[in-house]
């Protein structure tokens, strides 16, 4: 039997202007993946500009000194490549997969928009409308679309950076101006606030020579110093012992949601907690699915996830959909008693082995895809300055014991410290 | 210092990942596709189970059969089989097309030998316990409630109903609220024993298998026996659509969800490569006419797209977007104008960009087992060879602008198109009438779901 291993060779360097570069040479790669993480997300938005980081991500496709509006995407697509960008709480990422012959062009496109932003009032007005349509399509026009917004506003105090979601507010987007875009750009979009990852068959030397050609002369930005964020001691809204929140909307079934604060994704404790969540609800035979969906049939589905946030804290959300006629209080009690049982007795070795086997399969597939591997490298280089974590994580996880997992569950998922939200249908 | 725009170097010719084809004595074909460096394998078992073979009062039985199969087997009942599979870090999944059940397994190559016999049991000896069947029926009914609240699903349901008229394909693949309650565990047993079969089925394995998996596959599936599958009912694709615009009333909607569709062609049609190029340029890519106008110029939508969903026996052409209610009629009118390319044929530059987009994407899209596996499974379902992609891309490379325009105009015919809008009818109907549309307003309950 072959052993599964994760051993991607990474070459790391930093240019004089502060751009950190990680190169993964992959002789089998059919193309080149370029991935840039800018260390800025919705958590950096001041009140009055909620949603701006994401709107700005759209502006980055609207032109730079040598690239016309939309030319970036059009050019990449007409070469058969693809590119996109996403904005989350902690970061904004930009990425492209290109044919080998377009490697230089890809670097040049990213460098040109890191060095200059040439947007007009018309571009801004149009993209504002596009983003508002995005919010309508993904959040307002589908059942439960606003669930995360509702949850985060209950978990965090309004002054906390995670109180508001990246999609932001329509009013703030209406107030966005060209000047704000230029200011935001000058603050955050410099080489010293970015990590560039390249996965390709080219050697580290070849890649570095090209990166220096295109990025070497870009001046650093005036990156603001962030205030430190400690792990908030408790949920700012009501916890379970203080009562249950209910909202009522036009949705087909009631969703029971239990939320806890959890350690940031950079904290070693988050690994054991994540395996704990897998034991709880990772696969068909995991505890919550088996008990709630198959045996008692109180729920038609159940999920348990950690949002993998990085700044001082993260959040665990367990959600279950009530079957017809099931009292959400009964369902939430059942979920909590399952979690308590697991925290009190600890998982069996069989359960841990199963969760680890499933983790291993996911992880190998995830890193096997070159675009997601590039993103993981940028992620850890940004969050912990250790991109090699992509190689180290599996060893750490595979050595977890039932005791480690029990400890993390009892530390972080105490029944009394969760916030409870019933998202109810209006029937 | 300004660095000038670098030139793009020509790419080496690319071919779809190589495969080998094997046939077991029971008729099961095995397609092996080695992908070096990919430690997690993707297995797809494509079994021809035409939906038209379901009894009409038991629609959904094919779906339940595929989804309940991994709950228990004769050897390992009551959830035990799922535990055994998960012990190997492996996942079972299933999907349906109009002509096939496709079950799948995701598993690290190092654990294939131990996971394959478990997968084999799920396929050949599921026990379909009554409690599991009843549980899945209830979950399916709750999913139907979700579908009724989802604008995208409502639009797709309305379009199918209009296009496929009374054939099985006009109704949801996964069964309806009238049919699901009638299905019994014994119906799954019957469907499984008559429809799941190695004959004319294909098992696809993609990834970096460290040893030849064929002996193990033979050991697990070699003794499996089954009937010759039924041929699917023919589909009448020459349907005149009336009325032309269906407005599904969803009073709570804040957007109008648009889906325009007509019958197209399947992959065997000589127009297929040219149609794909034309659709890419008109609405398939980000830089297509549709998206650049509706999103980047007007700001009417988060995105607009055009695609060519295709099956073994038919193809369709579909256009989709979502607009804020206030400007929806104007945006829908504009969409129709953009689609009428006979008024402004695609120019050679647009056609070249679209061709390069399709050709260049080949090597980038097909380098991981999941994408290779699902693409090849679709070929197997359509009775096409695993290297169909190479022939198709060669043909794309030869498409001229004239051919692209001709294919589009032959296939995407305004008089054959059905427009579905899901949204607030009270606000949308007057707008649409003002622009000359004659909407037929229906309620969600009028859709067969």
Interface residues (C-beta under 8 A of the other chain):
Chain A: X1 X2 X3 X4 X26 X28 X29 X30 X31 X65 X66 X69 X70 X73 X74 X77 X78 X79 X80 X81 X82 X97 X98 X99 X100 X101 X102 X104 X105 X108 X111 X125 X126 X127 X128 X129 X130 X131 X132 X133 X134 X136 X137 X138 X140 X141 X142 X143 X213 X214 X217 X250 X251 X252 X253 X283 X284 X285 X290 X293 X294 X297 X300 X301 X321 X323 X324 X350 X353 X354 X356 X357 X358 X359 X360 X361 X364 X365 X368 X369 X370
Chain B: X1 X2 X3 X5 X6 X7 X8 X9 X10 X11 X12 X14 X36 X37 X38 X39 X40 X70 X79 X82 X83 X86 X87 X88 X89 X90 X91 X106 X107 X108 X109 X110 X111 X113 X132 X135 X138 X139 X142 X143 X145 X146 X148 X149 X150 X151 X210 X252 X253 X254 X255 X257 X285 X286 X287 X292 X295 X296 X297 X298 X299 X300 X301 X302 X322 X323 X324 X353 X356 X357 X358 X359 X360 X361 X362 X363 X364 X367 X368 X369 X370
